[in-house]
């Protein structure tokens, strides 16, 4: 189960899910952008790159194990240790180690800068939208980078490695999962352009409007009510794409993904209590400092999610919906209600 949770955290991090990166980037696309094709392309290339990176990691570990004549378990590291300890050791065993060391760290530098661009843009977009564009983008970016520089100073100190290790563990394994569950719940249950009450009235009034000739199966009514919100998003996304989202997307977003991620998170937390995570290598004792830091970090994440769900206005004024098709639906609902009332009055007079 720990492997599955780590895999989920890796997917969230590599695709930029739950951190606002994809939301910030998508805000620059056209209104009728083919999002399905874009999502498929990004996901496929991310998986290909991850697969190649996995082959490279196991090749490096196998090479080190062979050169040192020790089992592969003794040279295996994860997280930051893999990048800053294992890889440099492997490079030192290659011919021309200085050249490959420069290439390795230049590669890691460019990867870090790319990630920094994405994370900074996610924050800048939120701040810029919250201030309604009153502050220029370069001022927002400058302030964000200065604040980030100040907050990054502790990571350069003596215990910076352990602080980074704690954040990497709890953010990847818990915070991103919590945000992913929250996003699925919002899209799958609440964030609909039309309320469920209005939809129910429309379906009922549509039956009245057609009179005795109306035959609406009860399964269709249950389908619209059960997959309320997520179905609207699926239809609107598929409308501007070369191929539509399958029905399984509704089930995944509304039920499967939140349940699976929640179960993984609960099991991981239970294992955290049984086998406590510690920054001290090989330690089996309960590390209260690490655990308390993680609880504060995860608790803050949950608190912010709940706060913004209760009071979404704190995150900024939501944009006014300008989709003409949604407006047409509302107009049709109003017309249906008027026609239905007229039919009821005529039936009462008869």
N, C-alpha and C positions, 0 to 999 in steps of 0.2 A: 504494500500500500504506500509506503514511503517513496518508492520509485515512481508510482503513478502521480503522486502529488508533486514530486520534483519535476516530472515531465510536464505536468500542467503548468507549473510555474515557469518553466523554460519556454513553453509555447506562448504564454502570456507576455513574457519579456521580449522574446524575439519578434513577435508580431506587433508589439506595442499595445496590447489589449489591457484595458483597465487603468491605463495611465494617462488617458486623454490624448495620446499622440495621434491615433487614427482619427479621432474626432476633430482635432485641430487641422490635420491635413485635409480631411474631407470637406471642411468649411470653405476651402479655396476652389473646389471643383464646381462645375456647372450644375445648375439646378436639375437638369435631366441627364446627369452623368450615368453611364452604364456601370453601376457599382458592382454588379454581380461578376462581370468579367474582370474588373479591377481586383476584386477580392480573391478570385480564383488564381489570377496571375501572381499576386503577392504571396498567397499561401503556398502555391506550388514551388516557387523559387526559394521561399524560406525553408521549406522541407528539403529541397535539394541541397541547399547550402548547409543545413544542419546535418544531413546525411554525410556529406563530404567532410565536414568538420569532425563528425564522430569517427570516421575512418582515420583521419589524421591523428586524433587523440589516441586511439588504440594502437596505431602504428608507432607513435612516439613512446608510449608506455611499453610496448613489446620490445622496441629497440633498447630502451633503458634497462629493461629486465634482462635481456640477453647480454648486453655489454657488462653489466654489474654481476651477472651470475646469481641473481636472487629471484624469488618468486615475484610475479607481477603485482601481488597484493601489497608488497612492501614499498613499491614505487607509486602506487595509486594514490592520487589526491583529487579533491573536488573543490569547486568554487575558486576562490582567489589563489589558493595554493597551486592549482593546476596551471594557472597563467603565469604566476610570478615565481614559482619554485620549480615545478616539474619541467615546464618548457625550457627555461633557461639552463637547467641541468642537462637536458637532452641536447640543446644547441651546443653546449660546451664540449660535447663528445663528437661533434661533426667536424669534417675538414673545414678549414677557414672559419673557426667559430666566431671570430670577431665580426665577419661580414654577415653571417646568418643572425648574430645577435642584434646587429643594427636593423636588419630587415624585420626581425621579430618585433622589436619594440616600436619601430615605425608603424608596423601594421596595427599593433595594439593602440598606438596613439591615434591613428586615423579612425579606428573603430570607436574609441572613446569620444573623439570629437563629433563623429556622426551621431552617436547616442545623445551627446550634449545638445546638439542642434535640435533633435527631436523633442527632448524633454523641455528645453527652454521655450521652444515654439508653442508647446502645449500650454505652458503657464502664461506666455505672452498673449496668446489668443483669448484666454479667459479674462485676463486683466483688461485687455483692450476692449473686449465686448462689454465688460462690466462698467467701464468708464465711458461707454458709448462713443468711442473714437475721439474723445476730447484731448487725449494725450497722444503725441506722435509715437509711432511704432519704435523708433530708435531710442526714445527716452525710456519707454517700457522695457525694451531689451537691455538697455544699459543698467537700469536699476535692478532688474532680475539677475543679471550676471554679477553685479557687485554683491548683492545679497547672497547669491549662490557661492561666490568666492569666500565670503566671510564664514558661511556655514560649512564650507569644505575644509577650513583650516584644521579642525580637530582630527581629520583623517590623515593629516601629514605628520602628526605628532607620534610619540613613541607607541602609544596604544591604538593608533589609528587603524591598524590592520584588524584588530579584534572588534573595534567599533563597526568597521565596514562589514566584517563577517556576521555580526549580529543583525545588522540592517538587511543584509542580503538574504539571510535565512528567514527572518520573519516577514519581510516584505514579499519575497517570492513565494513562500509557502502558505502565507495566510492573507496578507493585505490585498494582493492582486486577486486572489480567489474570492474574497469577500466582495470586492468591487465588481467582479464578474457576475456573481450571483445577484447583486443589487441591480446591475444593468439589465440582466435577463428578466428580473421581476418587474422592472419599470416598463420595459418594452413589451413584455408578454402579458401584463395585467393592467397597467394603469395609463400608459402614454398613448392614448388613442385620440384621434382628431374628433371623434364623435363619442359621446358617453354611451354607456351600455343601456341606460334608461331610454335615451333617445332612439337607440337602435331597436330596442324591444317595442317601443311605441310604433316605430316605422313598420316593422314586420306585422304587428297586430293591425295597424291601420290599413296596410296593404291588403290584408285579407278582407277587411270590412269593405274596402273600396271595390273589390272585385265581386262582392256579394257571394251568392251561392256557387258561382263558377270557380271561385278560388279554391285551389287544392294545394296547400303548403304542407309537406310532410313534417311531422314533428321532429324528425332527425335533422332536417335543415335548420329549424329554429334552434335546436340544441347546439348544432354546430356553430352558428353565429354567436350564440351566447357563450359557449365554452371557449371558443378561440377569439373572443373579443380582444381588441387591441393588436395582438400579434398578427391577425389576419389582415387588418388594415395596412400594417407595415409591409407585409409580404406582397400584397397587391400593388401598393405604390412603388415598391422597389422593382417588382417584376415588370411594371408598366414601361419603364425606360430601359429595359435590358433585352438583349437578343434572345435569351432564354430565361424563363421564369424560375423562381425558387420553388422547389418541390414542397408538397404538403408536410413532409417530414421536418422541414424547418420550423413549422409552427410547434410541433411536438417537442423538438429539441430545445427551442428557446423558452417555451412556457413551462415545460415539465422536466425533461431529461437532464439538461445541463445544470439547472439550479439544484436538482436533487443529487446528482452525482458529485458536484463540487461541494455541496454541503456535507454529504457523507464523508468525502475525502478529508475535508477540514476537521470534522469532529473526530474521526479516527486518528488523524495526525496529532490533534491536541491531546487525545488520550495517551497516545504513544509518547508525546512530549512529557507527560507527567510520569509515565512508567520509566522511560529511558530519557532522562533530561538532556537537552542540548547544552553543550558547554564549549566555551572558547578555548579551554585548556585541552590540548591533545591527549587522548587516552584517559581522560578523567571520567570516573563513573559516579562521582558524588554529585549531589544536586547543587547546581550553580544558581543561587538565589539572585545574584546581580544580573546575570544574563536573562533568567526567566522573568524577573520583574521588568527589565527593559523591554522585553518582547511583549509582555502583557500591556504595558503602557502604550507601545506602538500599535498593537492590534486593537486595543480598546479605543484609542484615538481615531483609528480608521473607521471602526464601527460607529462611534459617536458622530463623526462627520457625515457618514452615509445616512444615519437616522435623522440628523439635523436637517440636511438638505432635502430629505423626503418629506419631512413635516413642514418645513418652510423653504420651498424652492426659490422664493424671491431673494434669499440671501446670496445665491449664486449669480444673480443678475436677472433683469427683466427678460422673460422668454420672448423670442421674436414673434411677431404677429403672423399667423398662418395665412399665406397668400395663394395657396393652391386653389386654382379655379375649379378643379374637379371636386374638391371637398366642399367648396361653396355651392356648387351645383347640387351636391347631395343634400345639403341643408335646405336649399330651396325646394327640392323635390319632397323632402320630409314635410315642410310647411304646406305645400300644395296637397300632399296626400292627406294631411290632417284636416284641411279645409274640405276636401272632397268627401272624406269619411264622415265628417260632421253633417254635411249636406245629405248624404245617403241615410244616415241615422234619422234625421229630421223627416225625410220623405217617408221612411218606413213607419215612423211614429204617426204621421198624418194618415197613412193608409190604414 
